[in-house]
Amino acid sequence: MCVRGAPRINHLFFADDSLILMRACSRNAQELGRILQVYEKASGQMVNRDKSAVLFSPNTSSIDKAEVRQALNIAQEAKNEKYLGLPVSIGKSRKKAFEYIKKKIWVRIKGWQEKLLSKAGKEILIKAVAQAIPTYAMSCFELTKGLCDELNSMIGRWWWSQNDKENKIQWLAWDKLTLSKSNGGLGFRDLHLFNMAMLARQAWRLLVCPDSLCAQVLKAKYFPNGSILQCEARDGISYTWRSILKGVNLLNEGIIWRIGNGESVDIWTDPWVPLGDMRPATYRGQTVLSKVAYLIDPGSGSWDESLVQDIFSEFDANAILKLRVNPDVEG
C-alpha cells in the first residue's frame, strides 16, 4: 500500500497471521511466489495455500485476478468476509455488513432463555456478555443508530421476559435503564453513545500519537496539511475514516487546549478558554495578534497582564489570567 507522504506498507503481521499488500499484476505475484519459496526452503515450513486467500480491490479486472491467483497457486478469493473478526469491506448496506453482530447476540440470548436466572444474574450477563460482543467492531466502525437501537431492543425484551413468557410488559423505557444506579437506572450501556465514545477514543489516539503507523498513513491520505480536528467528511473516503470522523466531531464538542508556550494555539479560532464557547467572546479593539504565545511575557514566562486586559473584556481577561502557563511545553 502506497500513499504519498506516508510510510510504504507491504506487509503486516498479526500474531500468527500475515497480510501482504501488493499491486495486482502477474509480475508482482510471481515475485511474491519466489519469495515464499525461498522462505519455505530456508525455514522448512510451508505456506498453507488452502487457508490462504486473495482480496482484490473492486476495480481489478478479471484477467488480473486470474493471473495473480494462478501465480500464487491460491484458488480462494476473499469476498465479503471477515478478517481478524471485522468485515473486510463495508458496502452500501451497513445493516447487512454488521448483521453478524446481531446474530451473535441473539444466539447467546436464545441460549439463556431456558435458564432460571435471577434479575441480578440477567444484569451480569447483559453487561459482561451481550453488551460486550459489539465492542471490538465499535472501536473501528459506526454501527449506525438503527442497528444499535435494534440491539438495545433485543436485549431489553430479554431483560423483561420470563421463562414461560417471552413477551412481557416493559415497565421502564430502555433509556431509563441506561442511567447510572445512583440516578435510578441499572447502568446498562446505551450502545450508540458507547459506539461514539469508542470512535472518539480512536480519534484521540491519532491526535496524541501522530508518529504511529496508522496515524501517519491516515494523515498523508486525508489531512496532509492540517489537523485531524479540522477534517470533514467528503465523497470517496473509506467507511472506517468516515466513522472516525464521527469521533472527531464528538471531540470537537469538548476538547480544549492546555496552554504551554502558546505557539500552537490560535487566539480566536482554537478552544482554549474554559468558558462558554471556549474561545474569547469579546475584545476591546482591533489587534493583529494571532497566537496565544504573544500574550505570554517571555521574561517571566507568565501572562502579560496589561496586554491581556487591554485586548479582552474584563470577563474574558479574568478567565485567561486564571489559566496556568507552562512555557517549557509545546502547545
JOSULVEN-V372761 format. One record per residue. N is the residue number from 1. PHI is phi as a letter, one per 30 degrees, with the letter a starting at -180 (999 if undefined). OMEGA is omega as a letter, one per 40 degrees, with the letter a starting at -180 (* if undefined). Layout:
# JOSULVEN-V372761
N:PHI:OMEGA
N:PHI:OMEGA
This chain:
# JOSULVEN-V372761
1:999:a
2:b:i
3:b:a
4:e:i
5:i:a
6:c:i
7:e:i
8:d:a
9:c:i
10:c:i
11:a:i
12:b:i
13:c:i
14:b:a
15:h:a
16:c:a
17:c:a
18:b:i
19:b:a
20:c:a
21:c:i
22:a:i
23:d:a
24:d:i
25:b:a
26:d:a
27:d:i
28:d:a
29:d:i
30:d:i
31:d:i
32:d:i
33:d:i
34:d:i
35:d:i
36:d:i
37:d:i
38:d:i
39:d:a
40:d:i
41:d:a
42:d:a
43:c:a
44:i:i
45:c:i
46:b:i
47:d:i
48:d:a
49:d:i
50:d:i
51:c:a
52:c:i
53:b:i
54:c:i
55:c:a
56:c:i
57:d:a
58:d:a
59:c:i
60:d:a
61:d:a
62:d:i
63:d:i
64:d:i
65:d:a
66:d:a
67:d:a
68:d:i
69:d:i
70:d:a
71:d:a
72:c:a
73:h:i
74:b:a
75:d:a
76:d:i
77:c:a
78:d:i
79:b:i
80:h:i
81:c:i
82:c:i
83:b:a
84:h:i
85:i:a
86:b:i
87:d:i
88:d:i
89:b:i
90:c:a
91:d:a
92:d:a
93:c:i
94:d:a
95:d:a
96:d:a
97:d:a
98:c:i
99:d:a
100:d:i
101:d:i
102:d:a
103:d:i
104:d:a
105:d:a
106:d:i
107:d:i
108:d:a
109:d:i
110:d:i
111:d:i
112:c:a
113:e:a
114:d:a
115:d:i
116:d:a
117:c:i
118:d:i
119:d:i
120:d:i
121:d:i
122:d:a
123:d:a
124:d:a
125:d:i
126:d:a
127:d:a
128:d:a
129:b:a
130:e:a
131:d:i
132:c:a
133:e:a
134:d:a
135:e:a
136:d:i
137:d:a
138:d:a
139:d:a
140:b:a
141:b:i
142:d:a
143:d:a
144:i:a
145:d:a
146:d:a
147:d:i
148:d:i
149:d:i
150:d:i
151:d:i
152:d:a
153:d:i
154:d:a
155:d:i
156:d:i
157:d:i
158:d:i
159:d:a
160:d:a
161:d:i
162:c:a
163:d:a
164:c:a
165:b:a
166:d:a
167:c:a
168:c:a
169:e:i
170:c:a
171:d:i
172:b:i
173:d:a
174:d:a
175:d:i
176:d:a
177:d:i
178:d:i
179:d:i
180:d:a
181:d:i
182:d:i
183:c:i
184:j:i
185:c:i
186:c:i
187:i:i
188:d:a
189:d:i
190:d:a
191:d:a
192:d:i
193:d:i
194:d:i
195:e:i
196:d:i
197:d:i
198:d:i
199:d:i
200:d:i
201:d:i
202:d:i
203:d:i
204:d:i
205:d:i
206:d:a
207:d:a
208:c:i
209:b:a
210:d:a
211:c:i
212:d:a
213:d:a
214:d:a
215:d:a
216:d:a
217:d:a
218:d:i
219:d:a
220:d:a
221:d:a
222:c:i
223:b:a
224:d:a
225:c:a
226:b:a
227:c:i
228:d:a
229:d:i
230:c:a
231:d:i
232:b:i
233:d:i
234:b:a
235:d:i
236:j:i
237:d:a
238:d:a
239:d:i
240:d:i
241:d:i
242:d:i
243:d:i
244:d:i
245:d:i
246:d:i
247:d:i
248:d:i
249:d:i
250:d:i
251:d:a
252:d:i
253:d:a
254:b:a
255:d:a
256:b:i
257:d:i
258:c:a
259:d:i
260:c:i
261:c:i
262:i:a
263:d:a
264:c:a
265:c:i
266:d:a
267:d:a
268:c:a
269:c:a
270:d:i
271:d:a
272:b:i
273:c:a
274:d:i
275:b:i
276:h:a
277:d:a
278:i:i
279:b:i
280:e:a
281:d:a
282:b:i
283:b:a
284:d:a
285:a:a
286:d:i
287:b:i
288:c:a
289:d:a
290:b:a
291:c:i
292:d:a
293:e:a
294:d:a
295:c:a
296:c:i
297:d:a
298:d:a
299:d:a
300:c:a
301:i:i
302:b:a
303:d:i
304:d:a
305:e:a
306:d:i
307:d:i
308:d:a
309:d:i
310:d:a
311:d:a
312:c:i
313:d:a
314:e:a
315:d:a
316:d:a
317:d:i
318:d:i
319:d:a
320:d:a
321:d:i
322:d:a
323:d:i
324:d:a
325:c:i
326:b:a
327:d:i
328:d:a
329:c:i
330:d:i
331:k:*
